[in-house]
Amino acid sequence: MMHGLGLSLLPKTTVTAETQNGQLAILPLDYPNFKLNVQLCYHTKRQLSMPMKAFVQLMCRPTPHGLHSPEQASTALLL
């Protein structure tokens, strides 16, 4: 990103220094139909900690856009 080669969606806290010193610029994002697809991978045969279980369930919750498939919802519930 710092070489003028693209755009990225990052939390402001991760680029605070770069935006303050002018290396990066924050562009406004005003797209009402913007959808960000994320993937979450974890080892199904290892025991997950309680915080990790909560995170997985949070990530697999339905959103206004819905889940991509019923399998994703059942995977979150199997934890």
Buried (B, 14 or more C-beta within 10 A) or exposed (E): EEEEEEEEEEEEEEBEEBEEEEEBEEEEEEEEEEEEEEEEEEEEEEEBEEEEBEBBEEEBEEEEEEBEEEEBBEBBEEB
